Amino acid sequence: MPMHTMSQPTVPGPTLPEGKLQPDTSPIGVHPSTPPAPVGTQPQVVLVKQFQPPKPYTGASSWKGYREYFERLAAVNGWTTVEQKVEQLALALEGPAIEVLRHLDTSQPQAYNVIWEALAHRFGSLDGAREAMRRFDSRRQEDNETIPDFEQALRTLHREAWPTATPEQRDAALKRRFEDGLLLTEVIQFLRLHARDLDFQATVIKARQFADATGQSKPKKRVNFIDNRPRSPAQPEWEPLLHGFRDMMAEALQPLQRALRSQDQGSAPRSTASTPPQSRTATPQLNPPPRGAWQNQSQRNGQGSRAGNANQSAGTPRTFSQPQGRG
């Protein structure tokens, strides 16, 4: 069967004339006093990398230690080419170390290694490992040296003496030399009692704890007396030594002088007390005779002897007897 569709009549609406647009009646808030928001822009940050200049080297310290420092500084500053390293190393040498560059050609490709070889020949020892071994075995803590400084010195010497040692060998050698080389006997005894089974690092920590607890962690200050008195140009060099020796002898003889003085003072009262005043005999004082007294005395003696002879001859006759013979 045929289908019949029913269409409803459309109601025409109001029509607008062509060419005219319908105005937009949506409300718009206009604020003429508010400026438009600016577009946000971030400032550009420019990083400028500053090179760290190398410390000067004069040859007073180990050339091996300075080479390790220079290699680290070159990596930080980005000195990758041989020309940059040679230029910076040549600028860092001063004093006696600069003398090694006088006869070297720094323009050759191996100039960097040649400079280090020259420094090793000038400031290194012929047998560096053996010398480092000897210094390690005789190394002791100094009076003004802290425990961390002593630890670092032992590590440096051991690395120079035994560069191929295993960690176990290095730890045992450092621990032995550290305990035997400490300055304070109390710390050595403490470590032998409480750090027998510890490694080197733990032993160092124990020693620092004991030093901090007893107030012995700070190094001792050494006092040096300097004579700033003006010295005359004509004063010889040995005169201060002579004065010092004279003062030392005078100080050493003071006890002996006091002993002798006390002995003299003690013996004088004992002699006066032991001798009674009645037993003292007066010592006659002999005065020289006046001039002419010997002549008068001799004349009187002559007269007296003649008078005595005359009286003897007048009063007593002289008799002579002959000896009688034996019958």
C-alpha positions in Angstrom: 0.0 0.0 0.0 1.2 3.4 -0.7 2.4 5.4 2.3 1.1 9.0 2.6 3.0 11.5 4.7 1.3 14.4 6.3 3.3 17.6 6.5 2.5 20.3 9.0 2.4 23.8 7.8 5.3 25.9 9.0 4.6 29.3 10.5 6.8 31.9 9.1 8.6 34.1 11.6 9.6 37.7 11.3 12.0 38.2 8.5 14.9 40.7 8.6 15.8 42.8 5.7 18.8 41.8 3.8 22.1 43.6 4.5 21.3 44.3 8.1 23.0 42.3 10.9 21.4 41.6 14.2 23.2 43.6 16.9 25.0 41.7 19.8 23.3 42.7 23.0 25.6 40.8 25.4 26.9 43.1 28.1 30.7 43.8 27.9 32.5 45.4 30.9 34.9 48.0 29.7 37.4 49.5 32.2 39.5 52.1 30.4 41.7 52.8 33.5 43.1 49.2 33.7 46.1 48.6 31.5 46.5 45.4 29.7 48.5 42.7 31.5 52.0 42.5 30.1 53.4 39.3 28.8 55.8 37.7 31.4 59.4 37.3 30.2 62.2 35.5 32.2 65.6 37.1 32.2 68.4 35.1 30.7 71.0 33.9 33.1 74.6 33.9 31.8 77.0 31.7 33.6 80.6 32.8 33.4 83.1 30.1 34.5 86.1 31.5 36.2 89.3 29.5 36.0 91.1 28.8 39.3 94.8 29.8 39.0 97.2 27.1 40.2 99.2 27.5 43.3 102.8 28.4 42.8 105.4 25.6 43.1 109.0 26.4 44.3 110.3 22.9 44.9 109.9 23.0 48.7 107.2 20.4 48.8 106.9 17.0 47.1 106.6 17.3 43.3 104.4 14.2 43.2 101.8 15.8 45.5 101.9 18.9 43.4 101.3 16.9 40.2 98.3 15.3 41.7 96.9 18.7 42.7 97.7 20.1 39.2 95.9 17.3 37.4 92.7 17.8 39.5 92.8 21.5 38.8 93.2 20.9 35.1 90.2 18.7 35.1 88.1 21.3 36.9 89.2 24.2 34.7 88.8 22.2 31.5 92.5 22.2 30.4 92.3 19.3 28.1 95.0 20.1 25.5 98.7 19.7 26.1 99.3 23.3 25.1 97.0 24.6 27.9 98.6 22.4 30.5 102.1 23.4 29.5 101.2 27.1 29.6 99.6 26.9 33.0 102.3 24.7 34.5 105.0 27.0 33.3 103.2 30.0 34.9 102.9 28.2 38.2 106.7 27.4 38.6 108.6 29.9 40.8 112.0 30.3 42.4 114.3 27.2 41.9 111.6 25.4 40.0 111.6 27.8 37.2 115.2 27.0 36.5 114.2 23.6 34.9 112.5 25.4 32.0 115.6 27.3 30.8 116.9 24.4 28.7 113.6 22.8 27.7 111.7 23.2 24.5 108.0 23.8 25.6 106.8 23.7 22.0 107.4 20.0 21.4 104.5 17.5 21.7 105.9 15.8 24.8 106.7 19.0 26.6 104.2 18.3 29.5 105.8 15.0 30.4 109.3 16.4 29.9 108.6 19.2 32.4 107.5 16.7 35.1 110.5 14.5 34.4 112.8 17.5 34.9 111.0 18.4 38.2 111.4 14.9 39.4 115.1 14.9 38.6 115.7 18.2 40.3 113.6 17.9 43.4 113.0 14.1 43.7 115.4 11.5 45.2 117.2 8.8 43.2 115.4 6.1 45.0 112.1 7.7 46.1 110.4 4.5 47.2 113.3 3.4 49.5 113.5 6.9 50.9 109.8 6.9 51.6 110.0 3.5 53.3 112.8 4.9 55.6 110.8 8.0 56.4 107.6 5.9 57.1 109.4 3.6 59.5 110.9 6.5 61.5 107.9 8.8 61.3 106.6 10.1 64.7 104.1 12.7 65.8 105.7 16.1 66.3 105.1 18.4 69.2 102.9 20.9 67.2 101.2 18.2 65.0 97.6 17.2 65.5 96.3 13.6 65.2 94.6 14.2 61.8 97.8 15.8 60.4 99.8 12.8 61.6 97.3 10.4 60.0 97.5 12.2 56.6 101.3 12.2 56.7 101.4 8.5 57.3 99.0 7.9 54.4 101.1 10.0 52.0 104.3 8.3 52.9 102.8 4.8 52.7 101.4 5.5 49.2 104.8 6.7 48.0 106.7 3.8 49.6 104.3 0.9 48.6 102.0 2.1 45.7 101.0 -1.5 44.9 100.1 -2.7 48.4 96.8 -4.3 49.0 94.2 -2.7 51.3 94.8 -5.3 54.0 98.6 -4.7 53.9 98.1 -0.9 53.9 95.7 -0.9 56.8 97.9 -3.1 59.0 101.1 -1.1 58.3 99.3 2.3 59.0 97.7 1.0 62.2 101.1 -0.3 63.5 103.0 2.9 62.7 100.2 5.2 64.0 100.1 3.5 67.4 103.9 3.4 67.8 104.4 7.0 66.6 102.0 8.8 68.8 103.4 11.5 71.1 101.4 10.8 74.3 102.0 7.6 76.2 98.5 7.7 77.6 96.9 7.5 74.1 99.2 4.6 73.1 98.2 2.6 76.2 94.5 3.4 75.6 94.6 2.2 72.0 96.4 -1.0 73.0 93.6 -1.8 75.4 90.5 -0.6 73.5 91.5 -0.7 69.8 93.2 -4.1 69.4 90.6 -5.5 67.0 89.8 -2.3 65.1 91.1 -1.2 61.7 93.2 1.9 61.1 90.3 4.3 60.5 88.5 3.2 63.7 91.7 3.4 65.6 92.3 7.0 64.6 88.7 7.9 65.7 89.4 6.3 69.1 92.6 8.3 69.5 90.8 11.6 68.6 88.0 10.8 71.0 90.5 10.2 73.8 92.4 13.3 73.0 89.3 15.5 72.9 88.0 14.0 76.2 91.4 14.7 78.0 91.9 18.1 76.4 95.0 17.1 74.5 93.7 17.5 71.0 95.2 20.9 70.4 98.9 21.1 69.5 101.4 22.5 71.9 102.6 26.0 71.3 106.3 26.4 71.1 107.7 29.6 72.7 110.8 31.0 71.2 112.7 33.8 73.0 114.2 36.3 70.5 116.8 38.8 71.6 116.0 42.1 70.0 118.6 44.1 71.8 120.8 46.1 69.5 124.2 44.7 69.0 127.3 46.8 68.4 129.2 46.1 65.2 132.4 45.4 67.1 130.8 42.8 69.3 132.1 39.3 68.4 129.7 36.5 67.7 131.1 34.4 70.6 130.5 37.1 73.3 126.9 36.1 74.0 128.1 32.5 74.5 130.7 33.7 76.9 128.2 35.7 79.0 125.9 32.7 79.1 128.6 30.4 80.2 129.7 32.9 82.9 126.2 33.2 84.2 125.7 29.5 84.3 129.0 28.9 86.2 128.0 31.7 88.7 124.7 30.0 89.3 126.3 26.6 89.7 128.8 27.9 92.3 126.2 29.7 94.5 125.4 26.6 96.6 129.1 26.0 97.2 129.7 29.6 98.2 126.8 29.5 100.6 128.1 26.3 102.2 131.6 27.7 102.7 130.1 30.9 104.2 128.0 29.0 106.7 130.9 26.8 107.6 133.1 29.8 108.4 130.3 31.4 110.4 129.8 28.2 112.4 133.5 27.6 113.2 134.3 31.0 114.6 132.0 30.9 117.7 133.1 27.3 118.6 136.8 28.4 118.7 136.1 31.3 121.0 133.9 29.3 123.3 136.4 26.4 123.7 139.4 28.7 124.7 139.0 30.3 128.2 139.9 34.0 128.4 142.6 33.2 131.2 144.6 30.9 129.0 145.1 33.4 126.3 148.8 34.5 126.1 149.4 38.0 125.1 151.7 38.2 122.1 154.4 40.8 122.8 154.7 43.5 120.2 158.3 44.0 119.1 159.1 47.6 118.2 162.3 48.5 116.5 164.9 50.2 118.8 165.7 53.8 118.3 168.7 54.9 116.3 172.0 54.7 118.3 170.7 52.3 120.9 172.9 49.5 119.6 176.1 51.5 120.0 175.3 52.6 123.6 174.4 49.1 124.5 177.7 47.7 123.1 179.7 50.4 125.0 178.0 49.4 128.3 178.6 45.8 127.6 182.3 46.4 127.0 182.7 48.3 130.2 180.9 45.7 132.2 183.1 42.9 130.8 186.4 44.7 131.6 185.2 45.5 135.2 184.3 41.8 135.8 187.6 40.6 134.6 189.5 43.0 136.9 187.5 41.9 139.9 188.1 38.2 139.1 191.8 38.8 138.8 192.1 40.7 142.1 190.0 38.4 144.3 190.8 34.9 143.2 194.4 33.8 142.3 194.9 31.6 139.4 196.4 28.1 140.1 197.9 25.8 137.6 198.1 22.0 138.4 200.1 19.5 136.5 198.8 16.1 135.9 200.4 13.3 137.9 201.7 10.3 136.2 200.8 6.7 137.0 203.3 4.8 139.1 
